[in-house]
Amino acid sequence: MLLMLPELSIVVCVYNEDPQNLSALIERIDRAVGETGMSHEVIFVNDGSREPTTQALRQITSEHNHVKLIELSRNFGQQAAI
């Protein structure tokens, strides 16, 4: 089985973000990267967010094959999340 790796990986650190912003971000990234013709993945790093953000990230991950989620056990801060 041949594994195809994406040409571009985009890492987004998230801490208590509005769920609507997360959906809009995915749409904008897909549109912008789609214009280049490159394959891509989006990796969200959940830096200890509260439930609304965490639930939205899990939902987005289930709806989009190219979106991955890393959930940290607590808030470590932006630098550590990156």
C-alpha positions as YAML, in Angstrom:
chain: A
units: angstrom
residues:
- id: 1
  name: MET
  ca: [0.00, 0.00, 0.00]
- id: 2
  name: LEU
  ca: [1.43, 3.35, -1.08]
- id: 3
  name: LEU
  ca: [0.88, 6.22, 1.34]
- id: 4
  name: MET
  ca: [0.53, 9.61, -0.32]
- id: 5
  name: LEU
  ca: [1.80, 12.42, 1.87]
- id: 6
  name: PRO
  ca: [0.41, 15.93, 1.42]
- id: 7
  name: GLU
  ca: [2.66, 18.53, -0.19]
- id: 8
  name: LEU
  ca: [1.73, 21.12, 2.42]
- id: 9
  name: SER
  ca: [0.98, 20.81, 6.15]
- id: 10
  name: ILE
  ca: [-0.67, 23.75, 7.89]
- id: 11
  name: VAL
  ca: [-0.52, 23.77, 11.70]
- id: 12
  name: VAL
  ca: [-3.09, 25.87, 13.56]
- id: 13
  name: CYS
  ca: [-2.90, 26.27, 17.35]
- id: 14
  name: VAL
  ca: [-6.33, 26.77, 18.93]
- id: 15
  name: TYR
  ca: [-7.34, 27.94, 22.37]
- id: 16
  name: ASN
  ca: [-11.02, 28.66, 23.11]
- id: 17
  name: GLU
  ca: [-11.78, 29.82, 19.59]
- id: 18
  name: ASP
  ca: [-15.31, 30.51, 18.35]
- id: 19
  name: PRO
  ca: [-16.49, 27.36, 16.53]
- id: 20
  name: GLN
  ca: [-17.82, 29.43, 13.60]
- id: 21
  name: ASN
  ca: [-14.34, 30.86, 13.05]
- id: 22
  name: LEU
  ca: [-12.88, 27.36, 12.83]
- id: 23
  name: SER
  ca: [-15.28, 26.30, 10.07]
- id: 24
  name: ALA
  ca: [-14.65, 29.54, 8.18]
- id: 25
  name: LEU
  ca: [-10.90, 29.02, 8.51]
- id: 26
  name: ILE
  ca: [-11.07, 25.55, 6.94]
- id: 27
  name: GLU
  ca: [-13.10, 26.92, 4.03]
- id: 28
  name: ARG
  ca: [-10.60, 29.74, 3.44]
- id: 29
  name: ILE
  ca: [-7.58, 27.45, 3.65]
- id: 30
  name: ASP
  ca: [-9.16, 24.93, 1.27]
- id: 31
  name: ARG
  ca: [-10.00, 27.68, -1.20]
- id: 32
  name: ALA
  ca: [-6.58, 29.33, -1.06]
- id: 33
  name: VAL
  ca: [-4.54, 26.14, -1.23]
- id: 34
  name: GLY
  ca: [-6.90, 24.64, -3.80]
- id: 35
  name: GLU
  ca: [-5.95, 27.42, -6.19]
- id: 36
  name: THR
  ca: [-2.32, 26.27, -6.07]
- id: 37
  name: GLY
  ca: [-3.18, 22.69, -6.96]
- id: 38
  name: MET
  ca: [-1.13, 21.39, -4.02]
- id: 39
  name: SER
  ca: [-2.36, 18.61, -1.78]
- id: 40
  name: HIS
  ca: [-2.58, 19.70, 1.84]
- id: 41
  name: GLU
  ca: [-3.52, 18.80, 5.37]
- id: 42
  name: VAL
  ca: [-4.58, 21.00, 8.26]
- id: 43
  name: ILE
  ca: [-3.41, 19.99, 11.72]
- id: 44
  name: PHE
  ca: [-5.27, 21.65, 14.57]
- id: 45
  name: VAL
  ca: [-3.49, 21.62, 17.93]
- id: 46
  name: ASN
  ca: [-6.09, 22.06, 20.66]
- id: 47
  name: ASP
  ca: [-4.19, 23.76, 23.47]
- id: 48
  name: GLY
  ca: [-6.59, 22.84, 26.31]
- id: 49
  name: SER
  ca: [-9.71, 24.61, 25.00]
- id: 50
  name: ARG
  ca: [-13.10, 24.42, 26.68]
- id: 51
  name: GLU
  ca: [-15.88, 22.17, 25.40]
- id: 52
  name: PRO
  ca: [-17.47, 24.28, 22.60]
- id: 53
  name: THR
  ca: [-14.14, 24.60, 20.81]
- id: 54
  name: THR
  ca: [-13.14, 21.01, 21.47]
- id: 55
  name: GLN
  ca: [-16.46, 19.69, 20.17]
- id: 56
  name: ALA
  ca: [-16.24, 21.86, 17.03]
- id: 57
  name: LEU
  ca: [-12.72, 20.61, 16.30]
- id: 58
  name: ARG
  ca: [-13.82, 16.99, 16.64]
- id: 59
  name: GLN
  ca: [-16.77, 17.63, 14.33]
- id: 60
  name: ILE
  ca: [-14.59, 19.32, 11.69]
- id: 61
  name: THR
  ca: [-12.11, 16.44, 11.87]
- id: 62
  name: SER
  ca: [-14.89, 13.92, 11.30]
- id: 63
  name: GLU
  ca: [-16.19, 15.84, 8.27]
- id: 64
  name: HIS
  ca: [-12.85, 16.49, 6.51]
- id: 65
  name: ASN
  ca: [-10.35, 13.71, 5.76]
- id: 66
  name: HIS
  ca: [-7.49, 16.19, 5.34]
- id: 67
  name: VAL
  ca: [-7.98, 17.72, 8.81]
- id: 68
  name: LYS
  ca: [-6.17, 16.18, 11.79]
- id: 69
  name: LEU
  ca: [-6.49, 17.00, 15.49]
- id: 70
  name: ILE
  ca: [-3.93, 16.87, 18.27]
- id: 71
  name: GLU
  ca: [-5.43, 17.48, 21.70]
- id: 72
  name: LEU
  ca: [-3.14, 18.60, 24.51]
- id: 73
  name: SER
  ca: [-4.11, 17.62, 28.06]
- id: 74
  name: ARG
  ca: [-4.13, 21.23, 29.25]
- id: 75
  name: ASN
  ca: [-3.14, 24.71, 28.12]
- id: 76
  name: PHE
  ca: [0.62, 24.77, 27.49]
- id: 77
  name: GLY
  ca: [0.73, 28.07, 25.60]
- id: 78
  name: GLN
  ca: [1.14, 28.94, 21.95]
- id: 79
  name: GLN
  ca: [4.88, 28.26, 21.71]
- id: 80
  name: ALA
  ca: [4.59, 24.80, 23.22]
- id: 81
  name: ALA
  ca: [1.57, 23.99, 21.04]
- id: 82
  name: ILE
  ca: [3.50, 24.83, 17.90]
...
